Amino acid sequence: MKLSTLELLEGIQSQNKRILGKAITLVESKKPEHRAQAEELLKMVLPLTGNSIRIGITGVPGAGKSTFIESFGKLAIENGKRVAVLAIDPSSSINKGSILGDKTRMEELAKDENAFIRPSPSSGFLGGVANTTFETMLICEAAGYDYILIETVGVGQSEVLVADISDVFLFLKIIGGGDELQGIKRGIMEMVDVIFINKVDDENLQKAKNTKLELQRALQFLPEKEKNWKVPVLLGSALNRIGLKDVFEKISDFIHLKKNNGRFDEVRKKQAEKRFEYWVKEYILSASQSTKELENQYNEHKKNASELKSNPSSEAKIFVENFLTKRY
């Protein structure tokens, strides 16, 4: 049965997980009639948002992101917090569906009444973040979740987009997993706020300490992302819940620092501006194919580009200029 926007809002506020799921499905939908209701719903929930801590979590496949999130989520709940997990699964290239199914990998957390886990297919969206993740976060905030944990695909391009929608960017690292270069890559290190070296045990403890020193040296050569914040490099094991309390405390310290510096709200405003720019592009692209004539012209220019009859950027420029001046 289709729910009205008001019914969805009431369900969200009453923390009804079934209705929360329906609201997120509505926001994720690309159908025009669903988009209209989603926009109405998002407008109504906005006054209820902004009170959570948004944590982006990335790392190469095998770094233990899901295990970390389950253990961290349980720790947060033990500290009186409610946790929402947006687990962005890689999408099947055939049916655009979710492949991994994160709920099956976070069984204990999924059973907790103070946790909500939402696996979302990335649907081919570059960056390992679903294109409606920001809007989904707002829905979860309106439902009163204190921590929003965003697990990304970790495919290499995800870091920038994760950083653009989170308050804290956490990078998970493992020892000897073939990600040594990835761990000290400048692009990641410039965006990271906290580093956690995962899967540390007695056998690899010395290697972990050596990696920690390497990372700390690398960080010294980079400009401060946040004034007076020295990026901590922490060691532990998410599976054995070792070192997670340190992560929890460092995240709290970082948020406290950002708020004291006046940077917390400033960064969030910039993030919202970037979402505006993203949706401008999306809506222009959608409008550019809204009629048969426009679609034909779009496909003609795209064909010219694909066959290299012309430079792709030139074909795009011609199409956009004609579209904006209503020549099509």
NUDRENLO-410747 format. One record per residue (C-alpha): residue in one letter; x, y, z. Coordinates in steps of 0.1 Angstrom, whole numbers, plus 5000, padded with zeros to 4 digits. Example, Ala and Ser with C-alpha at 12.3 -4.5 7.8 and 13.67 -1.06 7.14 Angstrom:
# residues 2
a512349555078;s513749895071;
# end
This chain:
# residues 328
m500050005000;k501450344990;l502050575020;s501350945019;t504251185025;l502851265059;e502550895068;l506250855058;l507251145079;e505351025109;g506950675105;i510450825103;q509851035134;s508550735153;q511650535142;n509650275124;k512350085105;r509949945079;i508650285070;l512150425071;g513150165045;k510250265024;a511150635026;i514750555015;t513450344986;l511350634975;v514350874977;e516450624957;s513850584929;k514350744896;k510650744886;p509351094881;e506251044903;h508550904930;r511051184927;a508251444932;q507151274965;a510751234975;e511351604971;e508251684992;l509451445019;l512951575020;k511651925024;m509551815054;v512451635071;l515051905067;p514152075100;l514751745118;t518251685103;g521851795111;n522251635146;s524251325137;i527951265132;r528551145096;i531450905093;g532850795060;i534750465061;t536950355033;g539750105026;v540649845000;p538549534998;g539649295025;a540449575050;g537649465072;k535249755067;s532049555076;t533649395106;f534849735118;i531449895113;e529749615132;s532149635162;f532250015162;g528450035159;k528049805189;l530450015209;a528550335200;i525250175211;e526850065243;n527650435248;g523950525244;k524050615207;r521850505178;v523650395146;a522550395110;v524850215084;l524650295047;a526550015032;i527250094995;d527549764976;p529149734942;s526349704916;s526049414892;s526849544857;i523949334845;n520949414867;k522349704888;g521549514919;s523549494951;i526149204950;l527549174985;g524549215008;d526049375039;k523249275062;t524448915060;r527949045071;m526649245101;e524248995117;e524649105153;l524349475146;a521349415123;k519449255152;d519949555175;e516949775178;n519250085180;a520850005147;f519550045111;i521449895082;r520749985046;p522649815018;s522350024987;p523649934952;s526050204938;s524250154905;g527450224886;f527850564902;l531450654902;g533150704935;g531750414954;v528850624968;a525250584957;n523950904941;t521350944968;t523550864998;f523451235010;e519651235009;t519450895026;m521651035054;l519051315059;i516251065062;c518250865088;e519151185107;a515451275109;a514850935124;g517151035153;y520250825145;d523350975162;y525950815140;i525650765103;l528350525091;i528950515053;e530850205041;t532150255006;v533050014978;g536650114982;v537450104945;g540050384944;q537850674932;s535550664963;e537650874987;v536751224973;l533051164973;v533051005007;a534951295022;d532451535005;i529451395024;s530951315058;d532151495089;v534951245096;f536851045070;l538250725084;f540750515065;l541150145073;k544549995066;i545849635068;i549349495069;g550649295040;g547349305021;g548949454989;d547649794998;e550949945011;l551050194982;q547350264986;g547850345023;i550350615017;k548950754985;r548951134986;g545351164975;i544050965004;m546351105030;e545251465021;m541651385029;v541951145059;d541051245094;v541750925113;i543650615103;f543050275118;i545449985111;n543149685113;k543749305118;v546749365141;d547749065163;d550848945181;e552348805149;n552249125129;l552449375157;q556049495148;k555049525111;a552049725122;k554249955143;n556550005113;t553650085090;k552350335116;l555750515116;e555650525077;l552250675077;q553150935104;r556151035083;a554051075052;l551551285071;q554251525082;f554851635046;l551251725040;p549352045049;e546952035078;k543451945066;e542052085099;k543952345119;n545552205151;w544651845142;k547351585139;v545851285121;p546050985146;v547350645133;l545750385156;l546350005158;g543849735166;s541549455156;a537949515148;l537249145150;n538549135186;r537249485194;i540749605202;g541549975197;l537950075189;k537550285220;d540550485208;v538850545175;f535650645192;e537450895213;k539551045185;i536351095164;s534751275193;d537851485197;f537951575160;i534251675159;h534751885191;l537752055175;k535852135142;k532952275162;n535252495183;n536952615151;g533652705135;r534552465107;f531852205114;d528952405100;e531152565073;v532152235059;r528552105059;k527452415039;k530152345013;q529051985011;a525452085005;e526552324978;k528352034961;r525151834962;f523352124946;e525952124918;y525651754913;w521851764911;v521952064887;k523951844863;e521651554868;y518451754862;i519951924831;l520951584817;s517451454824;a515851754809;s518051734778;q516351404770;s512851494780;t511351494745;k511951264715;e513551544695;l515951624723;e516751254728;n517451214691;q519851514691;y521551394723;n522051044708;e523351194675;h526051404693;k526851104715;k527350894684;n529651154668;a531651154700;s531850774703;e532950734666;l535451024672;k533951224643;s534451514666;n536151574700;p533651444727;s533951774746;s533151974715;e530051754708;a528951804744;k529452184742;i527452214710;f524652014724;v524452204757;e524652544739;n521852444715;f519852304744;l520152614766;t519352844737;k516352624729;r517452554693;y516352194698;
# end
